[in-house]
């Protein structure tokens, strides 16, 4: 069974409303083992809606249409569906009565245009409205089907779970599950990952299941997504496990997490496991690292605090660095040692660099120096040259520094 989603509304195209419905539906369809081919947005224009639905139906077995079922003049989903079905719209008295009763129960006057929502294409099956005034529709088109639901998320969710999903599964004639696992990586480019995994990708292309895709996610790293289809969830997981191991055998050292894990949650879990505490000295990032760490629930049992040493004087007076040039590996080491001592932590992490727009003390924009002071008093540092662009460089500094810390902890403790 192949099912696509068409979201209707000019406001979606203008960016006035974010289309969360399509992503939610995609997730639900995948969990039910129903292939999702397209997710399309189209404005409130009858001709374009009809053309979009027709072209989508040609390539899929079912289409879920979100929105355009309201009472106003620009709610024209019903008209578009009727045109595709080749039928007229008819007033459904039962739906009209429910709408009237809803207004009566709320002690409100019902504008006459609300009865537009009771106009139903002949031959369509009603999905009873329970949370709003507009009903949903199940509309057969030959051996295919169109489902229409309101664009209001909580109304859509309820109708999908109650009526659409059961109908899709019945039509599919089979039960299957689609399961995905995302391996999060940091330390190589998308093209570099592709090159390292070319053998695995070649094997997967031959077997066809699971599939592998790269998702470049900026300062969250590059994600490698494995997606398997099977009769049961356990079978899908077992299939993914096999190929997860194959991927890790090629790039294992740069895989830092899975699915919803982040670099900061992984670092915190690692330190918690090893009973270590952390203090941070931030310059170039101005508190971003601390903010990301403290956004993780339970961070307080690992993270002691931070010194945002943005001004050079703070580096000298609070952290005790002796280097005149503050963006060097030597300065980063002294900052890490200083914050470890000042806050009484097991490990100190420091970041100093130049985000721009201009170079400082002869140091080029995009330069990041990271320092780590370990429990035994040893220090290590690294210089990185990150993409230019103030915000991008600062955000990339966060994950780069935490990844450096992760590697050092794993190597030395």
C-alpha positions in Angstrom: 0.0 0.0 0.0 1.4 3.4 -1.1 -0.1 6.5 0.5 0.8 10.1 0.0 -0.1 13.3 1.8 -1.4 16.6 0.3 -1.7 19.6 2.6 -4.0 22.3 1.4 -3.7 26.0 2.4 -2.1 29.1 1.0 -0.9 29.9 4.5 1.3 26.9 4.3 3.0 28.2 1.2 3.5 31.6 2.7 5.1 30.2 5.8 2.4 31.6 8.1 1.7 28.1 9.4 4.2 25.3 9.7 3.0 22.0 8.3 3.4 19.6 11.2 0.5 17.4 10.0 2.4 15.9 7.1 5.4 15.0 9.2 3.1 13.4 11.9 1.2 11.4 9.2 4.5 10.3 7.7 5.6 8.9 11.0 2.2 7.1 11.6 2.2 5.6 8.1 5.7 4.3 8.5 4.9 2.7 11.9 2.0 0.9 10.2 4.2 -0.4 7.4 2.5 1.8 4.7 4.9 3.3 2.2 4.7 7.1 1.9 5.8 8.4 -1.5 5.0 12.1 -1.6 4.2 15.0 0.8 2.9 18.0 -1.2 1.6 21.5 -0.3 -0.8 23.4 -2.5 -2.6 26.7 -2.1 -6.3 27.5 -2.0 -6.9 27.3 -5.8 -9.4 24.8 -7.2 -7.5 24.1 -10.4 -4.2 23.5 -8.7 -5.7 21.4 -6.0 -7.5 19.2 -8.6 -4.3 18.9 -10.7 -2.2 18.0 -7.6 -4.6 15.4 -6.4 -4.9 13.8 -9.9 -1.2 13.6 -10.4 -0.6 12.2 -6.9 -3.4 9.6 -7.3 -1.7 8.4 -10.5 1.3 7.3 -8.6 -0.2 6.1 -5.2 -2.9 3.9 -3.9 -4.2 6.4 -1.4 -4.0 10.1 -0.7 -4.6 11.8 2.7 -5.8 15.4 2.2 -5.3 17.8 5.1 -7.3 21.0 5.3 -9.7 23.0 3.3 -12.9 21.5 4.9 -13.9 24.6 6.8 -16.9 26.9 6.3 -15.3 29.8 4.5 -15.1 30.6 0.8 -11.5 29.4 0.4 -12.3 26.0 1.9 -12.6 24.2 -1.4 -11.3 20.7 -0.8 -14.8 19.2 -1.1 -15.3 20.8 -4.5 -11.9 19.5 -5.7 -12.7 15.9 -4.5 -16.2 16.0 -6.2 -14.6 17.0 -9.5 -12.1 14.2 -9.4 -14.8 11.7 -8.4 -17.0 13.1 -11.2 -20.0 13.7 -8.8 -22.0 16.5 -7.3 -21.9 17.8 -3.8 -25.0 16.9 -1.7 -26.2 18.2 1.6 -25.9 15.6 4.3 -28.7 16.2 6.8 -27.1 14.1 9.6 -23.9 16.1 9.4 -25.8 19.4 9.3 -27.8 18.4 12.4 -24.5 17.6 14.3 -23.1 21.0 13.4 -26.3 22.8 14.5 -26.3 20.8 17.8 -22.6 21.7 18.4 -23.5 25.5 18.2 -26.6 25.0 20.3 -24.7 23.2 23.0 -22.2 26.1 23.2 -25.0 28.6 23.3 -23.7 30.3 20.2 -25.5 31.5 17.0 -24.5 29.3 14.0 -23.5 31.4 10.9 -25.3 29.9 7.8 -22.0 29.3 6.0 -21.2 26.5 8.5 -23.6 24.3 6.6 -21.0 24.3 3.8 -19.3 21.7 5.9 -22.3 19.4 5.5 -21.8 19.3 1.7 -20.5 15.9 0.8 -19.5 14.4 -2.6 -22.0 11.8 -3.6 -20.6 8.3 -2.9 -18.2 9.5 -0.1 -18.3 7.9 3.3 -18.5 10.3 6.3 -15.9 10.2 9.1 -18.0 11.5 12.0 -16.8 14.8 13.5 -16.2 14.5 17.3 -13.8 17.4 18.1 -14.8 20.0 15.5 -17.6 20.9 13.2 -16.1 19.5 9.9 -16.5 15.8 9.2 -13.8 13.8 7.4 -14.4 12.0 4.2 -13.4 8.6 2.7 -13.8 9.0 -1.1 -13.3 6.0 -3.5 -11.8 6.7 -6.9 -11.9 3.4 -8.8 -9.6 1.0 -6.9 -7.9 4.0 -5.1 -9.1 6.2 -2.3 -8.8 9.8 -1.1 -9.2 10.7 2.6 -10.0 14.3 3.6 -9.5 15.5 7.1 -9.6 18.9 8.8 -6.3 20.7 9.1 -6.6 21.3 12.9 -4.1 18.8 14.3 -6.0 17.3 17.2 -9.0 16.8 14.9 -6.8 15.2 12.2 -5.0 12.9 14.7 -8.3 11.5 16.1 -9.8 10.9 12.7 -6.7 9.2 11.4 -6.4 6.8 14.3 -10.1 6.1 14.4 -11.0 5.7 10.8 -8.3 6.3 8.2 -5.6 3.9 9.5 -8.0 1.0 9.9 -9.3 1.5 6.4 -5.8 1.7 5.0 -4.8 -1.5 6.7 -7.9 -3.3 5.5 -7.3 -2.2 1.9 -3.6 -3.2 2.1 -4.5 -6.7 3.0 -1.2 -7.2 4.9 0.3 -6.1 8.1 3.9 -4.8 8.2 6.1 -2.5 10.1 8.7 0.1 9.0 11.3 0.8 11.6 14.2 3.4 11.4 17.3 3.9 13.4 19.5 7.0 13.1 23.2 6.7 13.8 24.5 10.2 14.7 28.1 11.0 13.6 30.6 13.8 14.0 34.1 14.0 12.5 33.6 13.5 8.7 31.8 15.1 5.8 28.8 13.7 4.1 30.9 12.9 1.1 33.5 11.3 3.3 31.0 9.1 5.0 29.6 8.1 1.7 33.0 7.1 0.5 33.7 5.1 3.7 30.4 3.3 3.4 30.4 2.6 -0.4 30.8 -1.1 0.2 27.9 -1.3 2.6 25.7 0.9 0.3 26.5 -1.5 -2.6 25.4 -4.5 -0.5 22.2 -2.8 0.5 21.3 -1.9 -3.1 21.5 -5.5 -3.9 19.2 -6.7 -1.1 16.9 -3.7 -1.1 15.9 -3.9 2.6 16.9 -2.1 4.7 17.7 1.2 3.1 20.4 3.8 4.0 20.2 7.5 3.8 22.4 10.4 4.9 20.8 13.4 6.7 23.1 16.4 7.0 22.0 18.2 10.2 24.3 21.2 10.6 25.7 21.4 14.1 23.8 18.3 15.2 26.1 16.2 13.0 25.5 14.0 10.0 22.9 11.3 10.5 23.0 7.9 8.9 19.4 6.5 8.8 18.7 2.8 8.4 15.1 1.9 7.6 13.8 -1.7 7.5 10.4 -3.1 6.6 9.3 -6.4 8.1 6.2 -8.3 9.3 6.9 -7.5 13.0 8.7 -4.7 14.8 11.1 -7.3 16.3 12.0 -8.6 12.8 12.6 -5.1 11.6 14.9 -4.3 14.6 16.9 -7.5 14.1 17.4 -6.6 10.4 18.6 -3.1 11.4 20.9 -4.6 14.0 22.8 -6.5 11.3 23.4 -3.5 9.1 24.0 -1.2 12.1 27.0 -3.5 12.9 28.2 -3.3 9.3 28.1 0.6 9.3 29.9 0.8 12.6 32.6 -1.5 11.4 33.5 1.1 8.8 32.9 4.4 10.7 32.4 3.3 14.3 34.8 5.8 15.8 32.7 8.7 14.7 29.3 7.4 15.7 28.5 9.2 19.0 24.8 8.4 19.5 21.6 6.9 18.2 18.1 8.3 17.4 17.2 11.1 19.9 20.6 11.2 21.6 22.6 14.4 21.3 26.3 15.0 21.7 25.6 16.8 25.1 23.4 13.9 26.4 26.0 11.4 25.3 28.8 13.3 27.1 26.7 13.6 30.2 25.8 9.9 30.3 29.4 9.0 29.7 30.7 11.1 32.6 27.9 10.0 34.8 28.8 6.4 34.1 32.4 7.1 35.1 31.5 9.2 38.1 33.1 12.4 36.7 32.2 16.0 37.1 32.7 18.8 34.6 33.4 22.6 34.6 33.6 24.7 31.4 35.5 27.9 30.5 33.8 29.5 27.5 35.0 32.4 25.5 34.0 32.3 21.8 30.7 30.4 22.5 29.6 32.8 25.3 27.7 30.2 27.3 26.3 28.1 24.4 28.0 24.9 25.6 26.7 25.4 29.1 23.2 26.1 27.8 23.2 22.9 25.7 24.3 20.8 28.7 21.8 22.3 31.1 19.0 21.8 28.6 19.4 18.0 29.3 17.4 16.9 32.3 19.6 15.6 35.2 22.8 17.5 34.0 23.4 18.9 37.5 24.8 15.6 38.8 27.7 16.0 36.3 27.9 19.7 35.3 29.3 21.9 38.1 29.2 25.2 36.3 31.0 27.5 33.9 33.0 30.7 33.6 32.1 32.7 30.5 35.5 34.4 30.1 34.5 36.5 27.1 36.8 39.4 28.0 40.6 38.7 27.9 40.9 40.2 31.4 38.6 37.5 32.8 40.9 34.8 31.3 43.9 36.4 33.0 42.3 37.3 36.4 39.8 34.5 37.0 41.3 31.6 35.1 45.0 32.5 35.5 46.2 32.2 31.9 49.6 33.6 31.2 49.5 33.7 27.4 49.3 37.1 25.9 47.5 35.8 22.8 44.3 34.2 24.1 43.4 32.1 21.1 46.1 29.4 21.3 46.2 25.8 22.4 48.4 26.9 25.3 45.8 29.4 26.4 43.1 26.7 26.0 45.0 24.3 28.3 45.4 27.0 31.0 41.7 27.9 30.8 40.7 24.3 31.2 43.1 23.9 34.2 41.9 27.2 35.7 38.2 26.4 35.5 38.8 22.9 36.9 40.5 24.3 39.9 38.1 27.2 40.4 35.0 25.1 40.3 36.4 21.9 41.9 35.5 19.5 39.1 37.2 16.3 37.9 37.5 17.6 34.3 37.8 21.1 32.8 36.9 21.9 29.2 37.7 25.2 27.5 36.9 26.9 24.2 38.6 30.0 22.9 38.4 31.2 19.3 37.5 33.9 16.8 33.9 33.9 15.4 34.4 37.1 13.4 33.7 39.2 11.6 37.3 40.2 12.0 40.5 38.4 13.0 41.9 39.0 16.5 45.6 39.2 17.5 46.5 37.9 14.1 44.2 34.8 14.5 42.0 34.0 11.6 38.2 34.0 11.8 36.9 30.4 12.2 39.7 29.3 14.5 38.7 27.3 17.5 41.1 26.1 20.2 39.8 23.5 22.7 41.5 22.4 25.9 40.8 19.6 28.3 42.2 19.2 31.8 41.8 15.6 33.1 41.5 14.2 36.6 45.2 13.3 36.7 46.3 16.9 35.9 47.2 16.1 32.3 46.0 18.5 29.6 45.4 18.2 25.9 44.4 20.7 23.3 43.3 20.9 19.7 43.0 23.6 17.0 40.1 23.4 14.5 39.3 25.6 11.6 35.5 25.9 11.2 33.3 27.4 8.5 33.2 31.2 8.6 29.9 32.8 9.6 29.6 34.0 13.2 26.6 31.9 14.4 27.5 28.8 12.4 31.1 28.9 13.7 29.9 29.3 17.3 27.3 26.5 17.1 29.8 24.1 15.4 32.3 24.9 18.2 29.8 23.4 20.7 29.6 20.0 19.2 33.3 20.0 18.1 34.4 20.7 21.7 32.1 18.2 23.3 33.1 15.5 20.8 36.8 16.3 21.6 35.9 15.8 25.3 34.0 12.6 24.6 37.0 11.1 22.8 39.4 12.1 25.6 37.2 10.6 28.3 36.9 7.3 26.4 40.6 7.2 25.7 41.9 8.0 29.2 39.3 6.8 31.8 
